[in-house]
């Protein structure tokens, strides 16, 4: 789990270094919000209510309350901002950055995490 968290923060840090602002918002602010949500999102992933899809975003897999659903949506919106910053810096598409991130997550996800494979099949990491 520490490796996954470290990898996520490294990707966010790359995004922060890649562009000083996305949509008039400092990526440092985005990183801060993502760090504040991290423990809650880890819990949701451990419970199986949320998984990591093959596009680099969180996907709801179980019952969530309104606040939890809003948190997942906020996380996905912030991930998209980070991916956009990285894409702009590397001349890649936002989609390809997200898919690359999804691949990294699949390779380092902790046991019990639901991840979506490139072919769309959901598997629980064992």
VMD Tcl script that draws the C-alpha trace (Angstrom):
set ca {
  {0.00 0.00 0.00}
  {2.86 2.39 0.82}
  {4.31 1.79 -2.63}
  {1.00 2.62 -4.29}
  {0.62 5.80 -2.26}
  {4.22 6.78 -2.96}
  {3.72 6.17 -6.67}
  {0.54 8.26 -6.72}
  {2.25 11.13 -4.94}
  {5.21 10.87 -7.35}
  {2.84 11.18 -10.31}
  {1.16 14.16 -8.66}
  {4.56 15.72 -7.98}
  {5.49 15.27 -11.65}
  {2.29 17.03 -12.55}
  {3.06 19.86 -10.15}
  {6.50 20.26 -11.72}
  {5.12 19.93 -15.23}
  {2.81 22.92 -15.19}
  {2.33 25.74 -12.71}
  {-1.42 25.97 -13.29}
  {-4.28 24.04 -14.81}
  {-7.48 25.94 -15.49}
  {-6.20 28.81 -13.36}
  {-5.68 26.46 -10.43}
  {-2.30 25.74 -8.90}
  {-1.45 22.04 -9.03}
  {-0.06 22.37 -5.52}
  {-3.63 22.97 -4.38}
  {-4.76 19.90 -6.32}
  {-2.00 17.81 -4.71}
  {-3.02 19.03 -1.26}
  {-6.65 18.05 -1.82}
  {-5.59 14.63 -3.08}
  {-3.39 14.07 -0.03}
  {-6.26 15.04 2.28}
  {-8.55 12.45 0.65}
  {-5.98 9.69 0.44}
  {-6.68 7.82 3.70}
  {-10.44 7.81 3.07}
  {-9.96 6.58 -0.49}
  {-7.60 3.82 0.64}
  {-10.31 2.67 3.06}
  {-12.93 2.68 0.29}
  {-10.63 0.65 -1.95}
  {-9.84 -1.81 0.85}
  {-13.56 -2.31 1.47}
  {-14.15 -3.05 -2.21}
  {-16.60 -0.17 -2.62}
  {-14.22 1.58 -5.01}
  {-11.77 0.20 -7.55}
  {-9.15 1.54 -9.93}
  {-10.33 1.45 -13.53}
  {-8.22 0.97 -16.65}
  {-8.32 4.67 -17.52}
  {-6.61 5.89 -14.34}
  {-9.73 6.87 -12.41}
  {-11.68 5.52 -9.47}
  {-14.81 3.53 -10.20}
  {-17.66 2.94 -7.76}
  {-18.15 -0.80 -7.24}
  {-20.40 -0.87 -4.19}
  {-22.71 1.18 -2.02}
  {-21.51 4.68 -1.28}
  {-23.12 7.51 0.59}
  {-23.50 10.90 -1.04}
  {-20.38 12.30 0.66}
  {-18.28 9.31 -0.38}
  {-19.54 9.51 -3.96}
  {-18.72 13.25 -4.02}
  {-15.22 12.45 -2.74}
  {-14.67 9.92 -5.55}
  {-15.90 12.43 -8.12}
  {-13.60 15.13 -6.70}
  {-10.65 12.74 -6.80}
  {-11.35 11.85 -10.41}
  {-11.64 15.53 -11.35}
  {-8.29 16.25 -9.68}
  {-6.65 13.24 -11.34}
  {-7.83 14.56 -14.70}
  {-6.17 17.91 -13.95}
  {-2.89 16.19 -13.09}
  {-3.09 14.00 -16.20}
  {-3.76 17.09 -18.32}
  {-0.69 18.83 -16.92}
  {1.48 15.79 -17.59}
  {-0.02 15.41 -21.08}
  {0.73 19.04 -21.90}
  {4.32 18.65 -20.74}
  {4.93 15.37 -22.60}
  {2.84 16.01 -25.74}
  {0.74 12.96 -24.89}
  {-3.02 12.74 -24.65}
  {-4.80 12.94 -21.31}
  {-6.22 9.50 -22.03}
  {-2.81 7.92 -22.60}
  {-1.47 9.45 -19.39}
  {-4.45 8.01 -17.50}
  {-4.00 4.57 -19.06}
  {-0.31 4.61 -18.13}
  {-1.22 5.53 -14.57}
  {-3.78 2.70 -14.47}
  {-1.04 0.29 -15.55}
  {1.20 1.52 -12.72}
  {-1.64 1.09 -10.22}
  {-2.35 -2.46 -11.41}
  {1.32 -3.34 -10.98}
  {1.57 -1.97 -7.44}
  {-1.95 -2.22 -5.97}
  {-2.14 -3.77 -2.51}
  {-3.84 -7.10 -1.93}
  {-7.62 -6.82 -1.92}
  {-7.81 -3.85 -4.30}
  {-10.16 -4.15 -7.26}
  {-8.47 -3.14 -10.50}
  {-9.72 -3.17 -14.06}
  {-7.42 -4.85 -16.54}
  {-6.68 -3.31 -19.93}
  {-9.29 -5.63 -21.51}
  {-12.01 -4.30 -19.15}
  {-12.14 -7.31 -16.82}
  {-12.24 -6.52 -13.10}
  {-9.97 -8.54 -10.80}
  {-9.22 -8.42 -7.12}
  {-5.48 -8.23 -6.45}
  {-4.34 -11.27 -4.50}
}
mol new
graphics top color blue
foreach p $ca { graphics top sphere $p radius 0.5 }
foreach p [lrange $ca 0 end-1] q [lrange $ca 1 end] { graphics top cylinder $p $q radius 0.2 }
display resetview
